[in-house]
Amino acid sequence: MKAKPVIDMMCIVKNIDKIDLFNNQMDSLGYDVAGEWGITGRRLYRKGGDNRTHHIHFYQFDNPEIERHLIFRDYLRSHPEEVAKYSSFKEELAQRFHTTSEYSPAKKKFVSEMEQKALRWFSEK
């Protein structure tokens, strides 16, 4: 799938509040401390400014967002036709928008709809 060359990592921890204790260290390593950034219970760290290279997503072990992300990943792995649609859509957006602040909101509805398909697929397995 076409994508920005960004490495996304998900870390699962026992206590999400303890992650905040590392904000200064993450900042000193060049990570933007983004907090929850729209997802309750997440801690997001981004590296690279507008030309991001890494995203680290921390979740507490019992956060339901973990399963949602993994289901979406597995859905894409099992549905190459959906990967082609998603890839094509992302390429179209990349041609129209040159900053993450424009690109990300533009793809939100499409991704949300695809996530709903993934959740239905998972529940029918």
LINJOLIN-V380775 format. One record per residue. N is the residue number from 1. SS is DSSP state (H for helix, E for strand, C for the rest). PHI is phi in degrees with one decimal (999 if undefined). Layout:
N;SS;PHI
N;SS;PHI
This chain:
1;C;999
2;C;-70.8
3;C;-162.6
4;C;-66.1
5;C;-78.2
6;C;-117.5
7;E;-89.4
8;E;-101.5
9;E;-125.0
10;E;-117.9
11;E;-114.6
12;E;-112.4
13;E;-125.8
14;C;-73.5
15;C;-136.3
16;H;-62.5
17;H;-64.9
18;H;-69.7
19;H;-63.7
20;H;-59.4
21;H;-66.5
22;H;-101.7
23;H;-57.2
24;H;-64.1
25;H;-65.0
26;H;-64.2
27;H;-60.9
28;H;-67.0
29;C;-89.0
30;C;94.2
31;E;-92.7
32;E;-78.3
33;E;-89.0
34;E;-100.8
35;E;65.5
36;C;-71.4
37;C;45.9
38;C;88.9
39;C;-126.4
40;C;-57.4
41;C;86.6
42;E;-95.2
43;E;-124.7
44;E;-113.8
45;E;-124.4
46;E;-124.6
47;E;-121.3
48;C;110.3
49;H;60.7
50;H;-69.5
51;H;-107.2
52;C;-59.9
53;C;-116.8
54;E;-142.1
55;E;-127.3
56;E;-118.0
57;E;-107.5
58;E;-104.2
59;E;-133.0
60;E;-73.3
61;C;-50.7
62;C;-101.0
63;C;-77.4
64;H;-66.1
65;H;-64.5
66;H;-59.5
67;H;-62.3
68;H;-59.2
69;H;-62.7
70;H;-70.1
71;H;-63.1
72;H;-61.5
73;H;-58.4
74;H;-65.7
75;H;-61.3
76;H;-64.1
77;H;-63.2
78;H;-95.1
79;C;-132.5
80;H;-60.3
81;H;-67.6
82;H;-72.6
83;H;-60.7
84;H;-62.3
85;H;-62.6
86;H;-62.8
87;H;-62.4
88;H;-62.1
89;H;-63.5
90;H;-63.7
91;H;-65.2
92;H;-60.9
93;H;-64.4
94;H;-62.3
95;H;-74.2
96;H;-86.1
97;C;-121.5
98;C;-109.8
99;C;-126.1
100;H;-61.2
101;H;-65.4
102;H;-94.8
103;H;-64.6
104;H;-59.2
105;H;-63.4
106;H;-67.3
107;H;-92.9
108;H;-58.1
109;H;-63.6
110;H;-59.1
111;H;-65.2
112;H;-60.5
113;H;-65.1
114;H;-69.1
115;H;-62.0
116;H;-63.2
117;H;-60.9
118;H;-63.7
119;H;-65.9
120;H;-64.1
121;H;-56.6
122;H;-64.7
123;H;-71.0
124;H;-93.2
125;C;-67.3
